[in-house]
Amino acid sequence: MNAPSFHLEHRQNQVLTPRLQQAVRLLQLSTLDFTQELQQALSTNPFLEMEELEESGVEETADMADGADLFDAESPVDAVTEAPRDDGLDPFPESESWNQAGKDRRDGGEDTLDLLDLAHSEISLQDHLHTQLNVLHLSDRDRLLTALVVEALDDDGYLRVALDELRAVVDTEPAVDESEMQFALKLVQSLDPAGIGARDAQECVRLQLLALPDSKIATQAIRILDEEFKRLVQRDINGLAHVLNCSPAAVEEILACIRRLEPHPGWAFGNHTAAFVTPDIVVRRVDDQWCAMLNPAAVPKIRLNQMYADLFQQHRESHHADLSTHLQEARWTVRNLQQRFSTILRVGQAIVQRQQHFFEHGTLAMQPLGLRDIAEELELHESTVSRATNNKYMATPAGIFELKYFFSRALNTNQGSCCSTTAIRGAIKEMIQSENSQAPLSDAEITRLLTQQGLQVARRTVTKYRQMMHLPSVDMRRQHA
């Protein structure tokens, strides 16, 4: 039987320090996630503070444009701002107090418009429907059931909860039966806006068609929804014309009527704020060259609270290990903040330098570019470039693009040169946009036109690119006179 033995072995491994791990994690975050991360750090770390910009901070934007060093590990991220002062003055003097301002408004004085007078109160979909139900003469039982249906509607205005589930919630005597729930649903569906309370898109459109004035087009549209919904989804114009015994142009008119309806009737109510993308890089033309600069709105104004750091160093004790950890993490955060935006700026500048033709002539002039090309130019690892471009955006005169958009593989042409796949997708989109709507181009015809321009692309590749751009097929794009 073998006895256990011990031996020593030297081995080298690459291990990321905690600071580098934090730097890698911060680099790959999007602007929104990065902002939330810093807000969390500000709320938990006493050695970090947010600084405000001065009105004279226009010079810092110029420094960004010149690519200057914007950060200092032990100083503010941007231009130093003056600390707030307590001069003992009352910020609300008696002559400008709230009561005095209210008195001026009641007395009808001039310049007494208050911002509260201009405040706009958003009305929710449920409030709008309850207002209509309140003027109806309903029994207490019906009012309860209709209110239950209204509260179950989602933001689109659809009822995506089964009536049996709603009925199980109501605890009344006698028990609610299915016919009562159906009546409550029909009552809600009769309210404004039309299409509210539908269970699916087909029912939503049908409710809106029933609310239209009686006409031949509305009647035929309801028939298509009820009997030929599959042909409608496939946009089978000729098949629908045969079923309805009318011309294809008449079918186009019916479909145009359906397209004018609102598939999301609930969107007209409530506060539906669009989520805007904050670009990390801004591209501008400087002296006949396109240059990249950091977007000041995307750079957080965070610095190390030097006063707290000095006090801690002067009164440092062993039982303050948590504060020592916070101070170290604060320094790491400020330094990694510098490294993140420095890397993003370098990558953005390299991309703009490689894609000058795109900014001059558009998508058709996009050059082939790979992550390895930028990594070799900047002497970075390819994974670092990938993290610096993932979920990062660039604002250009042509719009806002993700940094990943500027990378595409090369495709050889008949002339021996290279063309990017992004340029090919742009050519396909341009062909479809300029085609005759009554005789649209098929994927095979687009392939033939690309071949005439020297681009050897397979038909299945054209189909893949068209689907990537969410462009419909030839049959869906065809319109009849």
ZIDA-V977056 format. One record per residue. N is the residue number from 1. PHI is phi in radians with two decimals (999 if undefined). D_FIRST is the distance of its C-alpha to the first C-alpha in Angstrom with 1 decimal. Layout:
N_PHI_D_FIRST + N_PHI_D_FIRST
//
This chain:
1_999_0.0 + 2_-1.27_3.8 + 3_-1.51_6.5 + 4_-1.14_9.7 + 5_-2.37_12.5 + 6_-2.13_16.3 + 7_-2.59_18.9 + 8_-1.72_22.7 + 9_-2.49_24.6 + 10_-1.61_28.4 + 11_-2.54_29.9 + 12_-1.88_33.5 + 13_-2.29_34.6 + 14_-1.56_38.1 + 15_-2.18_38.7 + 16_-1.34_42.1 + 17_-1.21_43.6 + 18_-0.98_45.1 + 19_-1.16_48.6 + 20_-1.18_47.8 + 21_-1.09_46.3 + 22_-1.17_49.6 + 23_-1.11_51.6 + 24_-1.13_50.0 + 25_-1.18_50.5 + 26_-1.20_54.1 + 27_-1.17_54.9 + 28_-1.48_54.0 + 29_-1.32_56.0 + 30_-1.27_59.4 + 31_-1.06_62.4 + 32_-1.14_62.7 + 33_-1.14_59.0 + 34_-1.14_59.2 + 35_-1.11_62.3 + 36_-1.13_60.6 + 37_-1.11_57.6 + 38_-1.21_60.0 + 39_-1.09_61.9 + 40_-1.14_58.8 + 41_-1.15_58.0 + 42_-1.12_61.6 + 43_-1.38_61.4 + 44_-1.96_58.2 + 45_-1.93_58.4 + 46_-1.26_61.2 + 47_-1.57_61.1 + 48_-1.91_62.2 + 49_-2.54_65.8 + 50_-1.66_67.9 + 51_-1.93_70.9 + 52_-1.67_74.2 + 53_-1.43_76.1 + 54_-1.43_79.5 + 55_-1.15_82.4 + 56_-1.56_82.6 + 57_-1.44_79.1 + 58_-1.25_80.4 + 59_-1.17_79.4 + 60_-1.17_75.7 + 61_-1.15_76.0 + 62_-1.12_77.6 + 63_-1.10_74.6 + 64_-1.09_72.3 + 65_-1.10_74.4 + 66_-1.45_74.1 + 67_1.28_70.4 + 68_-1.25_70.5 + 69_-1.26_67.7 + 70_-1.61_68.1 + 71_-2.19_65.5 + 72_-2.45_64.6 + 73_-1.09_61.3 + 74_-1.97_63.1 + 75_-2.36_66.4 + 76_-1.01_67.9 + 77_-1.15_66.9 + 78_-2.07_70.5 + 79_-1.04_73.8 + 80_-1.22_74.0 + 81_-1.90_76.0 + 82_-1.31_78.0 + 83_-1.20_76.6 + 84_-1.12_78.6 + 85_-1.95_81.2 + 86_-1.87_82.5 + 87_-1.63_86.2 + 88_1.36_87.2 + 89_-1.46_89.2 + 90_-1.34_89.2 + 91_-1.15_87.8 + 92_-2.19_90.0 + 93_-1.08_93.5 + 94_-1.05_95.9 + 95_-1.23_98.2 + 96_-2.11_95.3 + 97_-1.26_93.7 + 98_-1.11_92.7 + 99_-1.13_95.6 + 100_-1.16_98.1 + 101_-1.11_96.8 + 102_-1.15_97.1 + 103_-1.12_100.6 + 104_-1.10_101.5 + 105_-1.19_100.3 + 106_-1.21_102.4 + 107_-1.40_105.4 + 108_1.31_105.1 + 109_-1.23_104.8 + 110_-1.40_104.0 + 111_0.95_100.4 + 112_-1.88_99.0 + 113_-1.23_96.6 + 114_-1.82_93.2 + 115_-1.10_89.9 + 116_-1.14_89.4 + 117_-1.20_92.6 + 118_-1.73_90.8 + 119_-1.15_87.5 + 120_-1.88_86.7 + 121_-1.66_85.0 + 122_-1.29_82.8 + 123_-1.70_83.4 + 124_-1.35_80.4 + 125_-1.08_80.6 + 126_-1.13_80.2 + 127_-1.09_83.1 + 128_-1.10_85.3 + 129_-1.29_84.7 + 130_-1.10_85.2 + 131_-1.08_88.5 + 132_-1.25_89.7 + 133_-1.19_88.6 + 134_-1.18_90.4 + 135_-1.59_93.8 + 136_-1.59_93.2 + 137_-1.52_94.5 + 138_-2.10_91.3 + 139_-1.28_90.4 + 140_-1.04_87.8 + 141_-1.19_85.4 + 142_-1.16_85.9 + 143_-1.13_85.7 + 144_-1.13_82.3 + 145_-1.21_80.9 + 146_-1.15_82.3 + 147_-1.12_80.9 + 148_-1.14_77.5 + 149_-1.15_77.7 + 150_-1.06_78.9 + 151_-1.22_76.0 + 152_-1.51_73.5 + 153_-1.24_74.7 + 154_-1.59_72.5 + 155_-1.13_73.7 + 156_-1.34_74.8 + 157_1.59_77.0 + 158_-1.68_75.0 + 159_-1.77_74.0 + 160_-1.76_70.4 + 161_-1.90_69.9 + 162_-1.14_70.7 + 163_-1.10_73.7 + 164_-1.13_71.8 + 165_-1.20_69.5 + 166_-1.17_72.6 + 167_-1.13_74.2 + 168_-1.23_71.2 + 169_-1.31_71.6 + 170_-1.35_75.2 + 171_-1.98_75.6 + 172_-2.27_79.2 + 173_-2.12_81.3 + 174_-1.24_82.0 + 175_-1.13_78.9 + 176_-1.33_79.3 + 177_-1.72_79.6 + 178_-1.16_78.9 + 179_-1.12_82.5 + 180_-1.19_82.9 + 181_-1.18_80.0 + 182_-1.11_81.4 + 183_-1.13_84.8 + 184_-1.12_83.2 + 185_-1.16_81.4 + 186_-1.09_84.7 + 187_-1.16_86.5 + 188_-1.18_84.0 + 189_-1.17_84.2 + 190_-1.49_87.9 + 191_-1.44_87.7 + 192_-1.58_87.9 + 193_-1.47_86.2 + 194_-1.13_86.3 + 195_1.70_82.9 + 196_-1.28_81.4 + 197_1.41_79.2 + 198_-1.29_78.1 + 199_-1.55_74.8 + 200_-2.70_74.3 + 201_-1.14_76.1 + 202_-1.09_78.1 + 203_-1.18_79.6 + 204_-1.08_80.2 + 205_-1.14_82.2 + 206_-1.13_84.1 + 207_-1.11_85.1 + 208_-1.26_86.5 + 209_-1.18_88.4 + 210_-1.17_90.0 + 211_-1.41_91.1 + 212_-1.31_93.0 + 213_-1.01_96.6 + 214_-1.07_97.2 + 215_-2.67_97.4 + 216_-1.15_96.6 + 217_-1.13_93.7 + 218_-1.11_92.0 + 219_-1.12_92.5 + 220_-1.20_91.0 + 221_-1.14_88.1 + 222_-1.13_87.3 + 223_-1.12_87.5 + 224_-1.12_85.1 + 225_-1.10_82.6 + 226_-1.39_83.0 + 227_-1.95_83.1 + 228_-2.24_81.9 + 229_-1.16_79.2 + 230_-1.13_76.9 + 231_-1.14_79.6 + 232_-1.15_80.2 + 233_-1.12_76.6 + 234_-1.39_76.6 + 235_0.95_80.1 + 236_-1.44_81.5 + 237_-1.12_85.1 + 238_-1.13_86.5 + 239_-1.14_84.9 + 240_-1.16_86.3 + 241_-1.12_89.7 + 242_-1.20_89.8 + 243_-1.19_88.8 + 244_-1.47_91.3 + 245_1.01_94.0 + 246_-2.49_94.6 + 247_-1.41_94.2 + 248_-1.04_91.0 + 249_-1.11_92.8 + 250_-1.17_93.5 + 251_-1.12_89.8 + 252_-1.04_89.0 + 253_-1.16_91.5 + 254_-1.15_89.7 + 255_-1.15_86.3 + 256_-1.11_87.8 + 257_-1.12_88.9 + 258_-1.20_85.4 + 259_-1.16_83.9 + 260_-1.35_86.3 + 261_-1.37_84.8 + 262_-1.73_82.3 + 263_-1.31_78.8 + 264_-2.26_77.7 + 265_-1.13_80.7 + 266_-1.35_78.9 + 267_-1.23_78.4 + 268_-1.34_82.0 + 269_-2.20_81.2 + 270_1.45_79.0 + 271_-1.79_77.6 + 272_-1.82_75.6 + 273_-1.46_74.9 + 274_-1.27_73.6 + 275_-1.53_70.5 + 276_-1.64_71.4 + 277_-1.54_69.0 + 278_-1.66_69.1 + 279_-1.23_68.8 + 280_-1.51_66.7 + 281_-2.13_68.6 + 282_-2.08_72.4 + 283_-1.84_73.9 + 284_-2.35_77.4 + 285_-1.61_79.6 + 286_-2.29_80.3 + 287_0.95_82.6 + 288_1.11_82.1 + 289_-2.30_78.3 + 290_-1.53_76.1 + 291_-2.16_74.0 + 292_-1.84_71.2 + 293_-2.50_71.1 + 294_-1.23_69.3 + 295_-1.43_70.9 + 296_-1.01_71.9 + 297_-1.22_71.5 + 298_-1.64_67.8 + 299_-1.65_67.0 + 300_-1.25_66.4 + 301_-1.75_68.1 + 302_-2.14_65.3 + 303_-2.51_65.0 + 304_-1.42_63.2 + 305_-1.29_65.3 + 306_-1.15_65.8 + 307_-1.13_67.5 + 308_-1.12_64.6 + 309_-1.13_62.2 + 310_-1.18_64.3 + 311_-1.07_64.6 + 312_-1.18_60.8 + 313_-1.15_60.3 + 314_-1.32_62.8 + 315_-2.10_61.4 + 316_-1.35_57.7 + 317_-2.33_55.6 + 318_-1.18_51.9 + 319_-1.45_52.4 + 320_-1.81_53.9 + 321_-1.13_50.7 + 322_-1.14_51.8 + 323_-1.15_55.0 + 324_-1.10_53.2 + 325_-1.15_51.1 + 326_-1.08_54.3 + 327_-1.13_55.9 + 328_-1.13_53.1 + 329_-1.17_53.0 + 330_-1.13_56.8 + 331_-1.13_56.7 + 332_-1.07_54.1 + 333_-1.08_56.3 + 334_-1.14_59.4 + 335_-1.19_57.6 + 336_-1.20_55.9 + 337_-1.07_59.3 + 338_-1.10_60.7 + 339_-1.16_57.9 + 340_-1.07_58.3 + 341_-1.29_62.0 + 342_-1.13_61.9 + 343_-1.18_59.4 + 344_-1.07_61.5 + 345_-1.15_64.6 + 346_-1.09_63.2 + 347_-1.14_62.0 + 348_-1.09_65.3 + 349_-1.12_67.3 + 350_-1.16_65.3 + 351_-1.12_65.9 + 352_-1.09_69.6 + 353_-1.13_70.0 + 354_-1.38_68.4 + 355_-1.97_70.4 + 356_-1.05_73.9 + 357_-1.16_75.4 + 358_-1.11_74.2 + 359_-1.24_76.1 + 360_-1.50_79.1 + 361_-2.13_79.3 + 362_1.79_77.0 + 363_-1.09_74.1 + 364_-1.13_75.3 + 365_-1.76_74.7 + 366_-1.12_71.1 + 367_-1.63_69.0 + 368_-1.08_65.4 + 369_-2.68_62.9 + 370_-2.11_59.2 + 371_-1.07_56.9 + 372_-1.16_55.5 + 373_-1.07_59.1 + 374_-1.21_59.5 + 375_-1.11_56.1 + 376_-1.18_56.7 + 377_-1.18_60.2 + 378_-1.65_59.1 + 379_1.00_55.8 + 380_-2.05_53.9 + 381_-1.34_50.8 + 382_-1.07_51.8 + 383_-1.18_50.1 + 384_-1.16_52.3 + 385_-1.12_55.4 + 386_-1.11_54.3 + 387_-1.18_53.9 + 388_-1.28_57.2 + 389_-1.88_59.1 + 390_-1.35_57.5 + 391_1.05_60.0 + 392_-1.96_62.3 + 393_-2.20_65.9 + 394_-2.19_68.7 + 395_-1.61_72.4 + 396_-2.20_74.7 + 397_-1.04_78.3 + 398_-1.58_77.2 + 399_2.31_75.1 + 400_-1.80_71.7 + 401_-2.22_68.7 + 402_-1.23_65.0 + 403_-1.05_63.6 + 404_-1.11_61.5 + 405_-1.10_64.8 + 406_-1.47_65.5 + 407_-1.85_62.4 + 408_-2.75_62.7 + 409_-1.40_61.6 + 410_-1.60_64.0 + 411_-2.29_65.8 + 412_-1.27_67.7 + 413_-1.84_71.4 + 414_-1.17_73.7 + 415_-1.47_75.2 + 416_1.59_71.8 + 417_-1.57_71.4 + 418_-2.01_68.8 + 419_-2.33_69.5 + 420_-1.42_67.3 + 421_-1.18_66.5 + 422_-1.11_68.1 + 423_-1.14_71.4 + 424_-1.17_71.1 + 425_-1.10_70.7 + 426_-1.13_73.7 + 427_-1.17_75.7 + 428_-1.12_74.9 + 429_-1.12_75.9 + 430_-1.16_79.1 + 431_-1.10_80.0 + 432_-1.20_79.5 + 433_-1.20_81.5 + 434_-1.74_84.4 + 435_-1.35_84.5 + 436_-1.38_87.3 + 437_-1.12_86.4 + 438_-1.47_88.3 + 439_-2.42_86.5 + 440_-1.17_83.0 + 441_-1.47_80.7 + 442_-1.44_77.9 + 443_-1.09_74.5 + 444_-1.16_75.5 + 445_-1.20_78.7 + 446_-1.12_76.9 + 447_-1.07_74.5 + 448_-1.15_77.6 + 449_-1.17_79.2 + 450_-1.17_76.1 + 451_-1.10_76.1 + 452_-1.10_79.7 + 453_-1.54_78.6 + 454_1.59_76.0 + 455_-1.89_73.0 + 456_-1.52_70.9 + 457_-2.24_69.3 + 458_-1.28_68.2 + 459_-1.10_69.9 + 460_-1.15_66.7 + 461_-1.21_66.1 + 462_-1.08_69.6 + 463_-1.07_68.8 + 464_-1.12_65.6 + 465_-1.15_67.4 + 466_-1.13_70.3 + 467_-1.21_68.0 + 468_-1.11_66.2 + 469_-1.55_69.6 + 470_1.02_70.4 + 471_-1.70_73.4 + 472_-1.21_74.6 + 473_-1.29_75.0 + 474_-1.11_78.3 + 475_-1.19_79.4 + 476_-1.31_78.8 + 477_-1.60_80.8 + 478_-1.28_83.8 + 479_-2.11_86.9 + 480_-1.76_90.1 + 481_-1.22_93.5
//
